C-alpha cells in the first residue's frame, strides 16, 4: 500500500463592525474595510430582506451612493434581489437558485461581492448561495435584527431547511465582513427586538456569569427598548460567540456544540409551530426547559432556576408553549423526537449542554425522557 497523508491549515480573518449610519458619506467604516479589495473589475450584487426594505425604502440607493462616491470604478448590479424574511426564506429552494442565476447572468466572479441585508434567516439563505456559487463568493453580511447582529450573522455557518429539518443543507464559509448598524434596529417590532436577547441569555448562562447578571439587571430597560442597553448586550454577546468560534470547534467536526444550549427543543418547537414561533422565542423556551432539567438533576439550585426563568419573563418571553405537550398517533411526545434530530444534525453521539451553575455549562450524552416531561410540567405550572 502507498499512502500520502495530506495536512494543511487555512487561516481565516474577517471584521465584525459595530457602527451607525454605515452608508453616510461621513462614516468611513466601510471605506476602510473595502479599500484594499475593490478593483476596476469588482462588482456588487445586493440581496435585501423584504420586511426590512419596507422600512428602509432608499437603502439600496444609499448603498450605491456610498460605494460610487468612494470607489468610482465599481459596478453595482442595478437589480437587487428581494427576499421574504423569516424562515420562509430558508424553506424556499427557489431563492438559492435565483441568487445563483443572478451570479451567472451578471458575471459575478470570486473577487466580487454579494451583500445581504436582513435578518438571520435571509443571511443564512444568501450565504449558502454565495458559498456554492463558484465555490465561494465574498459575502458581506449586514444584519438588521438583534438576533442576527449578536449571533446568527457573525459566525461561519450558512444553511437552508430541507426534508423538514432545520439547516439540513448548508456550508461552513466565513464571510468577508459583518457590518452591524444599530440604527437598523429602531424599526424592528417588539418580537424581533426581543429575540436577540434569548441568544445573549443563552451564552451568558454557559460562559459569563457577570454578563448574565448584567442582563438580569437591565431586563426592564431591554424590555422597554433602551438602545444603550441593547448595544451593550449585542456587543458582549457577539464577542462571546466569536471567542468560542475562534477558540473551539469552528467547523463543528466534533459532537458537542455548547452554543446550541437550549436549541434541541427550540428547533423542534419552530417546526411544530410552523415557524409562527420566532427563533429567539423558541430558544427562550428551550433554555427554560434545559434549566429546569438542570435543576431536577440537582445541578443548579431552585433559587438560580427562579432567577433565570424570571429574567426570561421580565424581558418579555413566554417560557412554556402547549407545543411541548403535543403527541403523535403512538401517544409519544413530539418534542422528544427533537433529541434524535439534534443528534443527527451534529453527528456522533448525542451531546447536550446543561447548566452546572450560572455562567458554566456542562455536557451530557443522555437526557431521561421522564425528567424532560417533569420539566415540561414544571414550566406549565410556573405561571400558576
Secondary structure, DSSP 8 states (H G I E B T S, - for coil): --------------EEEEES-TTSTT--HHHHHHTTT--TT-EEEEEEEHHHHHH-TTHHHHHHHHHHHH-TT-EE-SS-EEE--STHHHH-HHHHHHHHHHHHHTT--TTSEEEEEE-HHHHHHHHHHHHHGGG--EEEEEE-SHHIIIIITTSSEEEEEETTEEEEEEEE---SEEEEEGGGGGG--HHHHHHHHHHHHHHHHHH-HHHHHHHHHTHHHHHTT-HHHHHHHHHHHHHHHHHHHHHS-TT--SS--GGGTTHHHHHHHHHHTTT-S-HHHHHHHHHHHHHHHHHHTTSS-HHHHHHHHHHHHHTT--S--GGGG-B-TTS-BHHHHHHHHHHHHH-SS--EEEEEETTEEEEES---HHHHHHHHHHHHHHT-
